[in-house]
């Protein structure tokens, strides 16, 4: 059995890769990553050096490279994507190119080789904002940012390949991830590294927007369950079980780092800022027994400790 992980040098992809190497299930693992600013080859260098994986630097939009890396592959786990909302507001074209056309390129090649399973990693942001309750998998997508629109488009395209061609596509939609080695454009690592550097913490609006937080290790466990227990053409929500407003999260970080709140700086709100995301992961719990295991307070504390310990290496390797 041969596994292809796209975006395997990124934050979530590299954690998933590590979990699969520990699992020791696959005969061979191939990683395809174009090494954009959000990826870091040092995330997976130890596996490359020990020949535990085959690494290929390349773009998922490149037909020749995709054909090459997918030879004899049985399963694809597709992480590769442009993923930062703020960047998509400034310029949406890279998001459409990578997230939609890149996914289409992978799906076309999957059809040609008769791929066994295609796991398409998506986001809860495709559902749009919800004031109360939680989205389940039958809710229609209502994306509000160029980023989430590009992900919703790729979701629908992937599911269309199941309905039209019978390709075994499974879509996962996760809540906000956090954990070690995440790029500092995301809220938790940005605030941690800003505190370390003595900078202000920019909080959008009044900080009342709410998110559900999912430790990257729990996310990887959930994906594993989708591979093992999931079904073709199905969508699986992956939640973390800890919902906080952005200002509540900020105060938790300040408390754990023993810093006063005078470094908080309220800034102009993001354009089209969704108020709240929340997904119901009952479906994955029912078929695979998934539930988050990492206590948020412990997970956040260990994440802070990782950045404090590795800040020099992390900054240097992220250049």
C-alpha positions as CSV (number, residue, x, y, z in Angstrom):
1,X,0.0,0.0,0.0
2,X,1.4,3.3,-1.1
3,X,0.3,6.7,0.4
4,X,0.6,10.1,-1.1
5,X,0.5,13.1,1.3
6,X,0.1,16.5,-0.5
7,X,1.3,19.5,1.6
8,X,3.2,17.1,3.8
9,X,5.7,19.7,4.9
10,X,3.0,22.0,6.2
11,X,1.7,22.2,9.8
12,X,-1.1,19.6,9.7
13,X,0.4,17.6,6.9
14,X,3.7,17.0,8.8
15,X,2.0,16.0,12.0
16,X,-0.2,13.5,10.0
17,X,2.9,12.2,8.3
18,X,4.6,11.6,11.6
19,X,1.5,9.7,12.9
20,X,1.5,7.5,9.8
21,X,5.2,6.7,10.1
22,X,4.7,5.7,13.8
23,X,1.7,3.6,12.7
24,X,4.0,1.7,10.2
25,X,1.1,0.6,8.0
26,X,2.2,1.9,4.6
27,X,4.8,0.1,2.4
28,X,5.8,3.5,1.0
29,X,4.9,7.1,1.7
30,X,5.4,9.9,-0.8
31,X,5.2,13.6,0.1
32,X,4.5,16.3,-2.5
33,X,4.9,19.9,-1.4
34,X,5.8,23.1,-3.2
35,X,7.4,24.5,-0.1
36,X,5.6,27.8,-0.1
37,X,6.1,30.3,2.9
38,X,3.7,28.2,5.1
39,X,5.6,25.0,4.7
40,X,8.9,24.0,6.3
41,X,11.1,21.2,5.1
42,X,12.6,20.9,8.6
43,X,9.3,19.6,9.7
44,X,10.0,16.4,7.9
45,X,13.8,16.4,7.3
46,X,14.4,13.6,9.7
47,X,12.1,11.3,7.7
48,X,13.8,12.3,4.4
49,X,17.3,11.7,5.8
50,X,16.4,8.2,7.0
51,X,14.6,7.4,3.7
52,X,11.3,6.7,5.5
53,X,9.6,8.9,2.9
54,X,10.1,9.9,-0.7
55,X,9.9,13.7,-0.9
56,X,9.1,15.5,-4.1
57,X,9.1,19.3,-4.3
58,X,6.4,20.3,-6.7
59,X,3.1,22.0,-7.3
60,X,-0.2,20.1,-7.3
61,X,-1.1,22.1,-10.4
62,X,1.7,20.6,-12.4
63,X,0.3,17.7,-14.4
64,X,3.6,15.9,-15.0
65,X,4.7,16.0,-11.3
66,X,1.3,14.8,-10.1
67,X,1.4,11.9,-12.6
68,X,4.9,11.0,-11.4
69,X,4.1,11.1,-7.7
70,X,0.8,9.2,-8.0
71,X,2.2,6.2,-9.8
72,X,1.1,3.0,-7.9
73,X,-0.4,5.1,-5.1
74,X,-3.4,3.5,-3.4
75,X,-4.5,6.4,-1.1
76,X,-4.1,10.2,-1.3
77,X,-4.5,12.5,1.7
78,X,-4.8,15.9,0.3
79,X,-3.7,18.8,2.6
80,X,-2.0,21.1,0.1
81,X,-3.8,24.4,0.0
82,X,-3.6,28.1,0.4
83,X,-5.2,28.6,3.8
84,X,-4.9,32.0,5.3
85,X,-8.1,34.1,5.2
86,X,-6.4,37.5,5.4
87,X,-4.2,36.7,2.4
88,X,-7.3,35.6,0.4
89,X,-8.9,38.9,1.1
90,X,-5.9,40.7,-0.4
91,X,-5.6,38.4,-3.4
92,X,-7.9,35.5,-4.2
93,X,-6.2,34.2,-7.3
94,X,-3.6,32.0,-5.6
95,X,-6.4,30.4,-3.6
96,X,-8.5,29.6,-6.7
97,X,-5.4,28.3,-8.5
98,X,-4.1,26.0,-5.8
99,X,-7.3,25.0,-3.9
100,X,-9.6,24.4,-6.9
101,X,-7.4,23.8,-10.0
102,X,-4.8,21.9,-8.0
103,X,-7.4,19.6,-6.5
104,X,-9.0,19.1,-10.0
105,X,-5.5,18.0,-11.3
106,X,-5.2,15.5,-8.5
107,X,-8.7,14.1,-9.0
108,X,-8.1,13.7,-12.7
109,X,-5.0,11.7,-12.2
110,X,-6.7,9.6,-9.5
111,X,-9.3,8.6,-12.1
112,X,-6.6,7.6,-14.6
113,X,-4.8,5.3,-12.2
114,X,-7.9,3.9,-10.5
115,X,-7.0,5.3,-7.1
116,X,-8.4,3.4,-4.1
117,X,-9.2,6.3,-1.8
118,X,-8.9,10.1,-1.9
119,X,-9.2,12.0,1.4
120,X,-9.9,15.6,0.8
121,X,-9.0,17.8,3.8
122,X,-11.3,20.8,4.1
123,X,-12.5,23.3,6.8
124,X,-15.6,24.2,8.8
125,X,-15.4,27.7,7.2
126,X,-17.2,26.4,4.2
127,X,-20.4,26.3,6.2
128,X,-20.2,30.0,6.9
129,X,-21.2,31.5,10.3
130,X,-23.7,30.0,12.7
131,X,-25.1,31.9,15.7
132,X,-26.3,28.9,17.7
133,X,-25.9,25.2,17.6
134,X,-23.5,23.3,15.3
135,X,-23.4,22.4,11.6
136,X,-23.8,18.8,10.6
137,X,-22.6,17.3,7.3
138,X,-25.9,17.7,5.5
139,X,-25.9,21.5,5.8
140,X,-25.3,23.4,2.5
141,X,-22.1,25.4,2.1
142,X,-22.3,29.1,2.5
143,X,-18.7,30.4,2.4
144,X,-18.1,34.1,3.1
145,X,-14.4,34.7,2.4
146,X,-12.4,34.0,-0.8
147,X,-10.5,31.3,1.1
148,X,-13.6,29.4,2.3
149,X,-15.2,29.8,-1.1
150,X,-12.2,28.2,-2.8
151,X,-12.3,25.3,-0.3
152,X,-16.1,24.9,-0.7
153,X,-15.5,24.8,-4.5
154,X,-12.9,22.1,-4.1
155,X,-15.2,20.1,-1.8
156,X,-18.0,20.2,-4.3
157,X,-15.7,19.2,-7.1
158,X,-14.3,16.3,-5.2
159,X,-17.8,15.0,-4.3
160,X,-18.8,15.4,-7.9
161,X,-16.0,13.0,-8.9
162,X,-17.6,10.4,-6.6
163,X,-21.1,11.0,-8.0
164,X,-20.1,11.2,-11.6
165,X,-17.2,8.7,-11.8
166,X,-17.6,6.6,-8.7
167,X,-14.2,7.7,-7.3
168,X,-13.9,7.0,-3.6
169,X,-13.6,10.5,-2.3
170,X,-14.1,11.3,1.4
171,X,-14.2,15.0,2.6
172,X,-13.2,16.1,6.1
173,X,-14.1,19.5,7.5
174,X,-12.2,20.4,10.7
175,X,-12.4,23.3,13.1
176,X,-9.4,25.6,14.0
177,X,-6.2,23.6,14.5
178,X,-3.5,24.5,16.9
179,X,-0.3,22.9,18.1
180,X,3.5,22.9,17.7
181,X,5.2,24.3,14.6
182,X,2.2,26.2,13.2
183,X,3.0,29.2,11.0
184,X,2.8,32.5,12.9
185,X,0.1,34.0,10.6
186,X,-2.4,31.9,12.6
187,X,-3.8,33.4,15.8
188,X,-2.3,31.2,18.6
189,X,1.3,31.0,17.3
190,X,1.1,34.7,16.4
191,X,0.1,35.7,19.9
192,X,2.7,33.4,21.5
193,X,5.5,34.6,19.4
194,X,4.5,38.3,19.7
195,X,4.6,37.9,23.5
196,X,8.0,36.3,23.3
197,X,9.2,39.2,21.1
198,X,7.6,41.9,23.3
199,X,5.0,42.9,20.6
200,X,1.3,43.9,20.9
201,X,-1.4,41.3,20.4
202,X,-3.8,42.5,17.6
203,X,-7.3,41.4,18.3
204,X,-9.9,42.0,15.6
205,X,-12.9,44.1,16.6
206,X,-13.8,43.5,20.2
207,X,-12.6,39.9,20.2
208,X,-16.1,38.4,20.4
209,X,-15.8,36.1,17.3
210,X,-16.0,32.5,18.4
211,X,-14.0,29.5,17.3
212,X,-13.8,25.8,18.2
213,X,-10.3,24.7,18.8
214,X,-8.8,21.3,17.7
215,X,-5.4,20.0,18.6
216,X,-3.5,18.9,15.6
217,X,-2.9,15.4,17.1
218,X,-6.7,14.9,17.5
219,X,-7.2,16.0,13.9
220,X,-4.6,13.4,12.7
221,X,-6.4,10.7,14.7
222,X,-9.7,11.7,13.1
223,X,-8.3,11.5,9.6
224,X,-6.9,8.0,10.4
225,X,-10.5,7.0,11.4
226,X,-11.9,8.4,8.2
227,X,-9.4,6.3,6.2
228,X,-10.2,3.2,8.2
229,X,-13.9,3.5,8.8
230,X,-15.2,6.1,6.3
231,X,-17.2,5.6,3.2
232,X,-17.0,6.9,-0.4
233,X,-18.8,10.1,-1.1
234,X,-19.3,11.0,2.6
235,X,-18.4,14.2,4.5
236,X,-17.0,14.0,8.1
237,X,-16.9,16.9,10.5
238,X,-13.9,17.0,12.9
239,X,-14.4,19.2,16.0
240,X,-12.2,19.9,19.0
241,X,-14.8,20.4,21.6
242,X,-13.5,23.7,23.0
243,X,-15.3,26.9,21.9
244,X,-13.9,30.2,22.9
245,X,-14.2,33.8,21.8
246,X,-11.0,35.3,20.5
247,X,-10.7,37.6,23.6
248,X,-11.2,34.6,25.9
249,X,-8.4,32.7,24.1
250,X,-6.2,35.8,24.3
251,X,-6.6,36.0,28.1
252,X,-5.8,32.3,28.4
253,X,-2.6,32.7,26.6
254,X,-1.7,35.7,28.7
255,X,-2.4,33.8,31.9
256,X,-0.3,30.8,30.9
257,X,2.6,33.1,29.8
258,X,2.2,35.3,32.9
259,X,1.8,38.5,30.9
260,X,-0.4,41.5,31.7
261,X,-3.3,42.4,29.3
262,X,-1.9,45.9,28.5
263,X,-0.3,44.4,25.4
264,X,-3.7,43.7,23.8
265,X,-4.4,46.0,20.9
266,X,-7.9,46.0,19.4
267,X,-7.7,46.6,15.7
268,X,-10.1,47.1,12.8
269,X,-12.2,44.0,12.2
270,X,-11.4,41.7,9.3
271,X,-13.6,42.2,6.2
272,X,-16.5,39.7,6.2
273,X,-15.4,38.3,9.5
274,X,-17.5,35.2,10.3
275,X,-18.8,35.5,13.9
276,X,-18.9,31.8,14.9
277,X,-18.0,28.4,13.6
278,X,-19.2,25.1,15.2
279,X,-19.4,21.6,13.8
280,X,-21.1,18.5,15.1
281,X,-18.7,15.5,14.9
282,X,-21.3,12.9,16.0
283,X,-21.1,11.1,12.6
284,X,-17.4,10.3,12.9
285,X,-17.9,9.4,16.6
286,X,-20.6,7.0,15.6
287,X,-18.7,5.2,12.8
288,X,-15.1,5.4,14.2
289,X,-15.3,6.3,17.8
290,X,-13.7,9.7,17.3
291,X,-13.6,12.2,20.1
292,X,-10.9,14.8,20.9
293,X,-8.5,13.5,23.6
294,X,-6.2,16.5,24.2
295,X,-7.4,18.7,27.0
296,X,-7.4,22.3,25.7
297,X,-5.6,23.8,28.7
298,X,-2.9,21.2,28.5
299,X,-2.7,21.4,24.8
300,X,-2.3,25.1,24.8
301,X,0.3,25.0,27.6
302,X,2.4,22.4,25.7
303,X,2.1,24.5,22.5
304,X,3.4,27.6,24.4
305,X,6.2,25.6,25.9
306,X,7.2,24.3,22.4
307,X,7.5,27.9,21.0
308,X,9.4,29.2,24.0
309,X,11.8,26.3,23.7
310,X,12.2,26.3,19.9
311,X,11.7,30.0,19.0
312,X,15.2,30.5,17.7
313,X,15.2,27.4,15.6
314,X,11.6,28.0,14.4
315,X,12.3,31.5,13.3
316,X,15.5,30.5,11.4
317,X,13.9,27.5,9.7
318,X,10.8,29.4,8.8
319,X,12.8,32.0,6.7
